[in-house]
C-alpha cells in the first residue's frame, strides 16, 4: 500500500431499491472519511439512481438484475480501476452505521488486519432489541459458530453487510469465480482465509426496520445450506482432496470450465 498521505479509500454500495435509505446512509459518513463513493444499482424499481446522482455519487447502473454477488463484482472491479487502496462495502439500507467507516479503514491502513467485518451482535439482548428477528438471530449464531470452527477464526458475525478490504485482498482472492447470489459473501471470506489474510471485526449497531433490506426465511434457508457447503469445500481444499472453482485462480477456473 502507498504511504499515509496517498491512501485512497473508496466506499462501495451494492444497491437495490435503496432510495428511501440511501441519503441517510451517505450523510452519516464522516466528512473526509472516504475519497469516493461508488453505488452500483442492480436494476432497481425505485429512484435509487436519481437519489445517488443528486448526492454526487459515482453511479453504475445494471441493465438487468444480476444478484447481490454480481453487484459486488461490479463494485470491486470499479474500485480497483479507480486506484483504491482500501475498499469499504456497506449496504445503503441504513442497517449498518456508516460512521465507523474511517475506523475500519484506519485499522487496515495501520496493518492490523486485511479484512474488517462489522459485527451486529455484541449481546443477544442488543441484537433482538435492535429488531433482528429471533429466527435470524438463532440462524446467525449457529452459522457463525460453525464458520469460526471451520475457518479457524473468532468473528462475531460472518454475515454482515459491512466489510472493509485491503487492496491486496481484492487483487488476490478469485472472487470473480463466486456466485452472483448472497453466498458470494461466505465464499469470499473462505477464500480470504485460504489465502492467509487476517480477518477481524468491529461492533456496529443493529438497525432493523421496514425499509432495511432483508432476505426471507426461504432464501435464508437456502443461503444457510450453501454456507455449510462452502465450509465443506474449504476443508476439501485444505486437505488437498479437491479444489473447488472458488479456490482456483481465475485462469485455472476458466481452463476447467
Buried (B, 14 or more C-beta within 10 A) or exposed (E): BEEEEEBBBBBBBBBBBBBBBBBEBBEBBEEEBBBBBBBBBBBBEBBBBEBBBEBEBBBBBBEEBBBBBBBBBBBBBBBBEBEBBBBBBBBBBBBBBBEBBBBBBBBBBEEEBBBBBBBBBBEEEBBBEBBBBEEBBEBBBEBBEBBBEBBEBEBBBBBBBBBBBBBEBBEBBBBEBBBBBBBBBBBBBBBBBBBEBBBBBBBBBBBBEEBBBBBEEEEBEBBBEBBBBBBEBBEBBBEEEEBBBBBBEEEBBEEEE
